[in-house]
Amino acid sequence: MSITEKSNISRKLLMIPGPSECFQEVLSSMSEPPPAHYMDDFVAIYDEVITLLKQVFGTRGDVFLITGSGSAGLEASITSLIEPGEKVISDEYYLKFLQAIGAKPIMLQRGRGEAITADMIEKILRREQDICAIAVAHNDTAQGLTNPIDEISEVAKKYSVLLIIDAVSSFGGIPIKFDDWGIDICSSASQKALSIPPGLVPIAVSRYAWEKIMNRKNPIPSRYLNLLTYREAHEQYGSWHPTPFTTSPTLVKALLVSLRKLMAEGLNNVYERHAKTAMAVREAVKSAGFKLLVMDEKYSSNTVTAVRWPDGYDYRKFWNLLYRKYNVMIGNPPAQWEAWPIFKDSFRIGHMGRTAMRDYVLSTISAIE
């Protein structure tokens, strides 16, 4: 991809790290009248969605759909699996969910732009006793990096601790091998690399996770974000009503369209497209004089790039110029800085799903230059 090429897109582009833009086929499917959320027609749609989701997860085990944002998946993972007083090695994404149920999170300490490594986790496991789980993000959108879950999983196996993964911004754009890596719970979301609107949470659960859930000392303190609720509903009446609560049949149909599109392209081709797009974005921003936020580029994300602001740079002017003159919306707008000061040091470019394509990237690169 040459950065001197021109894009064919003239409208405003959503190049934030999610929600991402929807495929036209997805938008078309959502304009149709919604089916009922039960009975044969919808069950056929739902079952195909689950079959295709298992391929993306890389699992033969249980996969469910929770209706909610990506955070619902994180909370369901923690609420269902972890009990009060249990120790969990955690990143910042899972911290408050662990605190909310009375668990004892052990926060990973790292620098800005630094990936979580297997060595970091093993040092804690050597030092601390009775740790039951590790809960970390696969892809860290805030810092534009991908944590090495394959290596982290080896440490989890070595110390016989469960592994909980947030794959919200990697699912469908970066390979996940749930079974091969020995992940125990992995949750995602519909609005990132799957390129449909927010509202659905695919979540996979291992047999080891089920064993712990079934042997809890305390009841799961939730009905809606309780993985047992979804399992029991599937077993009892999944043949005609596949979810325990009313889901969004419109979104489930849209997800099926998106997943079929991924499979038609081929998952390996999808992952390669994301990798090439990410490389083009990284090289372009570096050529423009910026530095990446990630400390070690081997951990660079293929779905989002985080870029440091140079000292003394008029970042408000830069962001607003991209947005108002060049019709490109990137992540970390000035309005966000008061609520989340951590984002004040960088801007982020999302390239996931539909936006991990030539014209989107060329428009963004051209505007930045």
HELIX and SHEET records of a PDB file:
HELIX    1   1 GLN A   24  MET A   30  1                                   7    
HELIX    2   2 ASP A   40  PHE A   57  1                                  18    
HELIX    3   3 GLY A   70  LEU A   81  1                                  12    
HELIX    4   4 GLU A   92  ALA A  100  1                                   9    
HELIX    5   5 ALA A  118  ARG A  127  1                                  10    
HELIX    6   6 ILE A  149  LYS A  158  1                                  10    
HELIX    7   7 PHE A  178  TRP A  181  1                                   4    
HELIX    8   8 ARG A  207  MET A  214  1                                   8    
HELIX    9   9 LEU A  227  TYR A  237  1                                  11    
HELIX   10  10 PRO A  249  GLU A  265  1                                  17    
HELIX   11  11 LEU A  267  SER A  287  1                                  21    
HELIX   12  12 GLU A  297  TYR A  299  5                                   3    
HELIX   13  13 TYR A  315  ARG A  324  1                                  10    
HELIX   14  14 PRO A  334  GLN A  336  5                                   3    
HELIX   15  15 PRO A  341  ASP A  345  5                                   5    
HELIX   16  16 GLY A  353  THR A  355  5                                   3    
HELIX   17  17 ARG A  358  ILE A  368  1                                  11    
SHEET    1   A 2 LEU A  13  MET A  15  0                                        
SHEET    2   A 2 VAL A 328  ILE A 330  1                                        
SHEET    1   B 7 ASP A  62  GLY A  68  0                                        
SHEET    2   B 7 GLY A 199  VAL A 205 -1                                        
SHEET    3   B 7 ILE A 185  SER A 187 -1                                        
SHEET    4   B 7 LEU A 162  ASP A 166  1                                        
SHEET    5   B 7 ILE A 131  ALA A 137  1                                        
SHEET    6   B 7 LYS A  87  SER A  90  1                                        
SHEET    7   B 7 LYS A 104  MET A 107  1                                        
SHEET    1   C 2 ASN A 139  ASP A 140  0                                        
SHEET    2   C 2 LEU A 145  THR A 146 -1                                        
SHEET    1   D 3 LYS A 291  LEU A 292  0                                        
SHEET    2   D 3 VAL A 304  ARG A 308 -1                                        
SHEET    3   D 3 SER A 346  GLY A 350 -1                                        
END                                                                             
